[in-house]
């Protein structure tokens, strides 16, 4: 531990000597500005009359791979959990799946047998995309500044939730949503980094001993993180439904 601390101090001294100063910054992608929301007048009217309608979650394109299906179901469980925590009545999606497998079922039958107001189809939920931030907010100068070259950037992961909302008693499409977020946006303070005076190399704050690099990555890879971002996006969806 002592060696690591000494190494970190030595690194900082070396960088300070060669680059005159270090800046502390963070990068933002603002991917939420590209969210896409379509809500029909009929869905708005239903949400005004019933602010917390009964819902059932459906996976529109289930994976045939057992491992992938189990993992995806764990994310769907998180979506259902958030709706429950917000006071919604969440119907058992297995009942809907069994009805659909039986065939010859219409929306009136779904309404009668499951007693749900909305079906929320999860069209996609992925964490594999990313974007590059070529500017950063310099906490020293309190300005947004570019890195020195295109070879210096922060790679920011993107979590995306796409879903479709169907009004059951009408058998009608009520809304389409594509929601995005990034750890660079919602964990800006945790993702602080040092930038050298030339704005060419960086190191995460607290991980200086690992060295300074032209590229840092804030991607979404571990399962705990994926569940957290699923919860965040679900809360964003609920906020949109509640604002009608």
N, C-alpha and C positions, 0 to 999 in steps of 0.2 A: 504493500500500500504506500509506504514511504517512497519507494522507488518511482511509483507511478506519479505521485505528487511532484517529485523532483523533476521528472521527465516533462510533465505538463508545464511547470514553471520555465524550464529550459527552453521548451518549444516557444512559449510566448515571448521570452527574451530574444530568441533568435529572430522571430518574425518581426518584433518591434524594431530590432536593429536594422533589418533589411528593408522594411516597408514603412518605417517612421511611425506608424500607428495602426491600431486595429479598430474596426467598427463592429458594433453589434447590430444585427439586423434580423428581419424575418421576411418571408416572401408570401404573397397571397395570389391565388389564382382567380378568385371571384367567379368560380364555375357556376355558382348558384344563379348568377345573372342570366345563364342560358337555360334555366329550367323552363319547361313547357307545360302549360296548364290550359286545358279546355274543359269548361263546365257548362252544360246545357241549362237553359232556363228551367226545365223540368226538374233537374237535380237541385238547382238552387231553391226552387219552391219546396221540394221535399225536405231539404235541410233546414229551411226556415220553419216549417211546420213540425218537424221532428229533428231537433238539433243533434240527437245521438241515436241514429237509426240502428236497427239490428243488422248485423253484417255477417257474411261468411266469406272467408278467404279461399280462393281457388288458384291452383298452380296451372297456368294455361298450357305450358309446354313441359311436362314433367320429364326428367331425365330417365333413360332406360338403364343407366349405370347405377347399381345399387348403392355404391359408396357415395357417388355424387348426389343421388336422390336423398340419402340420409342427411348429408351435409346441408343441402338446400332446405330440407324440412326443418332443420334446426333454426335456420334464418326465418322461416315462415312462423315457427313457434314464437320467435322474438316479436314479429309483427303482431301476432294475435295478443301476446302479453301486453304490448304497449296499448293496444286498443282497449283491453280489459282494464288496465290501470287508469285509463282516461274515462272510464265509466260506460263504455259501450257494451252492448250485449253481443257476444261473439258466438255464432252457431258452430257446431262441430262440422268441420269441412269434410270429414269422412262420410257423413250422411249425404252430402251433396255428391261426392264422388261415387257412392253406391247408387244413387238415383241415376246419375249420368251413365253409369255402366249398364244399367237396366234398359236404357234406350226408351224411345217414345215418351220422353218427358218434356213438357213445355214449361214456360215460366210460371203459369198458373199452378201447375203441379208442384213446382218448387216452392211457391208461396204457401200452398196448402200444407205441404208435408214438412217443411223446414221452418216456416214462419220467419222469413228474413226479408228485410227491406232492400238491401243492396248486396250484390256479389262484387267483390273486389278481386279481379283477376291479376295475379302477378305475372306480367309478361317477361320481365327480365330483372335480375338483381345481380350486378357484377361489380368486381373490385379490381379488374385487370387493367383498366385504362389509366393513362397518366397524361400530364401536360408539363411543359417546361416553363419555369418562371425565369425570365432573363432580367428582371429588375427586382429590387428589394427595398424594403423600408428601412432606411438608415436611422437607428434610434439616436445616434449622436447628432446628426444634422437635422433630424426630423423631416427628412424628405425622401421621396421615392427616387431611387437612383438606379442606373443600369450597371450591370457587370461590365468588365472591360471588353470582353469579346463574346461571341456566340458560343464559345467553347466552355464558358463558365455559366452554370445555371443550377437551379434547384429542380429536381424531378419530383413532382407532386402527384401522388396517387389520386384517383377519382373513384368514388363510390356512386353508383347509379341505380335508381329504382324506377322501373317503368310499370305502370299499372293501368287497368281499365275498370271503370265503375259502371255496373249495369243496374238500372232501376227494375226490380223484379216484377212488381205488379203491372208494369207497362211493357216489360220485355224490351226495354229501350236503353241504348247507350246513353249514359249520363255524363261521363267524363273520361278524359285521357290525361295522364300525368307522367312526366319524365322529370325526376328530381335528382339533383347531383350535389355532392359535397366533396371536400378534400381536407385531409389533415392539415395542409398548409393554411386553410381558412379557419377551421374551428379549433385548432390547437396551436395558434400562432405563438403564444407565449412559451409553450413547451418546445416549439421548433425554432428557437432562437439559435443564431450561429454567429461566429466571428468571421469577418471579412478583412482580408489584408488591405493595406493602404493602396495597392495597385488594383484592387477589386478583381483579382484573378483567382484567389484561392480562399477556401472556407473551412471551418471546423465547427461541428455542433458544440454549443456551450455545454460544458461538463464532460466532453469527450475530446478535449484538446490533445491529450496524450496519443491519440490515434494518428495524428498528423493533419495537415491541411490539404485540401483537394479542390480541383476545379469544378467537380460535380458532387452534390450531396443529394441523397434520395430520401424522400418521406413517403414511402409507398404503404399500401395496406396488404399485409401478407399473413399475419397471425390470425387465428380463428377468433380470439377475443376481440381484436380490433374490428373484424368484419361484423361481429354481432353488435358491437357498439355503434358502428355506422349504420347498420340496419335499423337500430332503435332510433337514431337521430333522424334518418330519412322518414321513418314512419311518423315520428312526431311532426315533421314538416308537412306530411300529407294530412294528418289530423288537423293541424292548424289551418290548412287551406279549406278543408271541409267545414271547419267550425266558423270560418269568417264569412260564410255566405248569408 
